[in-house]
Amino acid sequence: MYSSAIMAFVHHLAAFTVVAALAVEVATFKPPLTLLQARRLRRTDAVFGAAAVAVLLAGLARVTWFEKGPHYYWHDGFFLIKFAAFVLAALVSIYPTVVILSWLPALRSGNPPELTPACTRRVRLCLMFELTAVLAILLCAAFMARGYGYLGATRD
């Protein structure tokens, strides 16, 4: 009875967690990093990744079993753009995660990671791209909520 609302809640909670974790990463990633900053970034990136997986699973569940169903969503231009932005942001987020995971030996030995200026620029660029993708996702969600973008013959 309430399953659709609960699934929407889970989806939105995970999405807000993704945005909050991304904001913390952007604010914290200011090299040279201290040991505390690096450890915080490692934890935050783990939360970010888990929340992103939850957004994907909850979103796909909503598309498949709740709301208007897959036929509607897979024929909505704004949904397709929104999904593509999410996938692109997920792929781009791999680089910062790999960089952060590469710090584990240094962190275990109690040392802060050392980053080259080039690596720092690439990570910052990735984080900014992810924030831009969030804006695209929010814009598409606003249009979807109003029924724009449907590419099918009729609206069900």
ZADREN-894971 format. One record per atom (N, C-alpha, C): residue in three letters; z negated, x negated, y negated. Coordinates in pm, whole numbers, plus 50000, padded with zeros to 5 digits. Layout:
ZADREN-894971
ALAZXY...
//
This chain:
ZADREN-894971
MET500004991850120MET500005000050000MET500004991349874TYR499114981549870TYR499024972749754TYR499714959449778SER500404958049889SER500944945049927SER501944939549825SER502744947949762SER503704943149664SER502984937349542ALA501944944249497ALA501174939349382ALA500434926449416ILE499894925649535ILE499184913549576ILE500164901849586MET501344904349640MET502334893649650MET502794889349511ALA502944898749420ALA503304895249282ALA502194886649219PHE500944890349243PHE499814882649193PHE499844868349247VAL500034866849376VAL500094853449438VAL501234845349378HIS502384851549363HIS503554844849305HIS503264840349162HIS502704849049080HIS502404845648941HIS501284835248932LEU500264836449014LEU499174826549014LEU499724812749048ALA500564812049149ALA501164799149187ALA502054793849076ALA502824802649012ALA503714798348903ALA502914792948785PHE501854799648748PHE501014794848638PHE500334781648676THR499984780148801THR499394767448847THR500414756148837VAL501654758948872VAL502724748948858VAL502824744548712VAL502874754248621VAL503034750948479VAL501814743348427ALA500614747448467ALA499404740448423ALA499384726048476ALA499724724348602ALA499724710848661ALA500774702148593LEU501924707848565LEU502974700248497LEU502514696148357ALA501854705148287ALA501334701848153ALA500304690648161VAL499444691048262VAL498454680348279VAL499154667148310GLU500184667548394GLU500924655148424GLU501564649348298VAL502184657848218VAL502824653148095VAL501774647048002ALA500634653647988ALA499594648847897ALA498914636147949THR498834634648080THR498114623348140THR498984611048158PHE500274613048179PHE501174601848206PHE501494594448076LYS500594585748037LYS500744577847916LYS500384563247949PRO501354555748005PRO501094541748039PRO500764533447915PRO499964522847931PRO499444517948059PRO498334527148111LEU498394529748239LEU497464539048301LEU496164532248342THR495074539448320THR493804534748372THR493694539448517LEU492714534248587LEU492464538548724LEU492164553548728LEU491374558448632LEU491024572648626LEU492274581248602GLN493144577048509GLN494374584548483GLN495254585148608ALA495404573848675ALA496254573248793ALA495714582248904ARG494424582048924ARG493824590749027ARG493984605348989ARG493814608448863ARG493984622248816ARG495434626748834LEU496374618048804LEU497784621248824LEU498114623548970ARG497514615649058ARG497754617449202ARG497264631149247ARG496054634849206ARG495514648149242ARG496334659349180THR496684657649053THR497444668048983THR498824669849046ASP499454658849084ASP500774659949148ASP500674666849283ALA499574664749354ALA499364671749482ALA499204686749459VAL498454690549356VAL498284704649322VAL499634710549281PHE500374703049199PHE501704707349155PHE502604710149275GLY502644700849369GLY503494702549487GLY503084714549572ALA501784716049595ALA501304727349675ALA501604740549605ALA501404741049475ALA501674753249400ALA503174756349399ALA504014746049390ALA505474748249392ALA505904754049526VAL505334749049634VAL505644754649766VAL505184769149772ALA504004772049718ALA503504785949717ALA504404795049634VAL504894790049520VAL505824797949438VAL507074801149518LEU507624791049584LEU508844793049662LEU508614803149774LEU507554801349852LEU507314810249965LEU507004824549920ALA506144825849819ALA505814839249769ALA507044845749706GLY507824837949632GLY509034843449571GLY510044847949673LEU510264839749774LEU511204843749879LEU510694855749958ALA509384856449978ALA508814868250045ALA509034880749960ARG508834879449829ARG509054890949741ARG510514895349744VAL511414885749742VAL512854888949745VAL513224895549877THR512664890549986THR513054895150119THR512404908450158TRP511094909950134TRP510374921550188TRP509784930950084PHE509824927349958PHE509194935549855PHE510194938249743GLU509754945449646GLU510544948149526GLU511874954849561LYS512974949549510LYS514284955949528LYS515044951149650GLY514584940749714GLY515224935649835GLY516264925049808PRO516644917649912PRO517544906249895PRO518934909849843HIS519444921549881HIS520794925149834HIS520834925649682TYR519794930949622TYR519744931749476TYR519634917749414TYR518634910049458TYR518364897149392TYR519494887049410TRP520084886349527TRP521154876649548TRP522444880749479HIS522444892249412HIS523594896649332HIS523204897849184ASP522154890949145ASP521694891049006ASP521914877148947GLY522754876348844GLY523084863448784GLY521874856048731PHE520954863248668PHE519764856548614PHE518844851648726PHE518774859048836PHE517994854248950PHE518604841349004LEU519934841249016LEU520614829349069LEU520394817248979ILE520454819148848ILE520184808148754ILE518724803748766LYS517834813548775LYS516404810648787LYS516124802748915PHE516704806849024PHE516514800049152PHE517104785949146ALA518294784549086ALA518924771449073ALA518074762148988ALA517504767348879ALA516624759148793ALA515394754648871PHE514844763448953PHE513684759849034PHE514044748849134VAL515174750549201VAL515604740549300VAL515884727149233LEU516574727349120LEU516854714849048LEU515564708049003ALA514624715848950ALA513344710148907ALA512594704349027ALA512664711149140ALA512004706049261ALA512624692849304LEU513934691949299LEU514594679449337LEU514254668149239VAL514234671249111VAL513914661149009VAL512464656649023SER511584665749064SER510154662449076SER509884652549190ILE510854650449275ILE510654640949386ILE510414626849332TYR511164622949229TYR511014609249177TYR509594606449126PRO509044614749035PRO507654611948993PRO506664611949110THR506874620649207THR505974621049322THR506064608049402VAL507264603149424VAL507434590449497VAL506774579049420VAL506944578849288VAL506304568549207VAL504784569449220ILE504254581349208ILE502794583249217ILE502284579349355LEU503004583049460LEU502594579149595LEU502644563949615SER503544557349543SER503624542749555SER502394535749499TRP501584542949423TRP500374537049365TRP499214536549464LEU499314543349577LEU498174544649668LEU497544531249706PRO498314520849744PRO497664508049778PRO496844502349662ALA497394503049541ALA496664498049424ALA495404506249400LEU495534519349410LEU494384528049387LEU493294525849490ARG493684523849615ARG492704521349722ARG491944508349698SER492624498649638SER491954485849611SER491234485949476GLY491254497349408GLY490524498649282GLY491274493549161ASN492574492249171ASN493384487349060ASN494294498349006PRO494494498548874PRO495454508148820PRO496874503748851PRO497804513048859PRO499184509248888PRO499834502348768GLU500784493848798GLU501574487548693GLU502954493848694LEU503404498248578LEU504704504848567LEU505604497048473THR506844495948513THR507824489648424THR508214499748316PRO508674495048203PRO509144504448100PRO510274513648152ALA511154508348236ALA512244516648290ALA511704527748379CYS510734524448463CYS510134534648550CYS509414545148466THR508704540648365THR508004549948275THR508994559648210ARG510104554548160ARG511124563148098ARG511684573248198ARG511954568648320ARG512524577848420ARG511534588848457VAL510264585248475VAL509254595448508VAL509124605348393ARG509044600448268ARG508924609348153ARG510154618548143LEU511334612948166LEU512554621048163LEU512504632148268CYS512044628748386CYS511914638848493CYS510934649748452LEU509794645948398LEU508794655848356LEU509344664848246MET510084659248152MET510684667348045MET511754676748101PHE512524672048199PHE513504680848263PHE512794692448332GLU511694689548400GLU510954700048468GLU510434710448368LEU509934705848254LEU509484715248150LEU510644723848099THR511804717648083THR512984725048039THR513374735448143ALA513274731848269ALA513574741448376ALA512614753248372VAL511354750648340VAL510374761548327VAL510824771248217LEU511304766048106LEU511784774747998LEU512964783248045ALA513894777148118ALA515044784648171ALA514574795448267ILE513614792248352ILE513084801848448ILE512434813548376LEU511654810748273LEU510994821448197LEU512014830248126LEU513044824148067LEU514074832048000LEU514794841148100CYS515154835648214CYS515824843848317CYS514914854948368ALA513624852048384ALA512684862348430ALA512614873848331ALA512634870748202ALA512604881448100ALA513834890248110PHE515004884348129PHE516224892248143PHE516234900148274MET515754893948382MET515694900948511MET514794913148503ALA513654911648435ALA512684922548426ALA513264934748354ARG514304932448275ARG514934943348202ARG516214948348270GLY516494942948388GLY517624947648466GLY518974941748428TYR518964931248346TYR520234924848309TYR520644914948418GLY521924912648429GLY522414902248519GLY522884906948655TYR522714919948684TYR523114924648816TYR524624924348828LEU525124917748932LEU526564915748951LEU527174925649051GLY526354934349109GLY526834943949207GLY527454956149139ALA528024964849221ALA528724976749171ALA527744986849112THR526584988549179THR525604998349132THR524234992049130ARG523374997649050ARG521974992949046ARG521135002149133ASP520474995949231ASP519615004149320ASP518175002949277
//
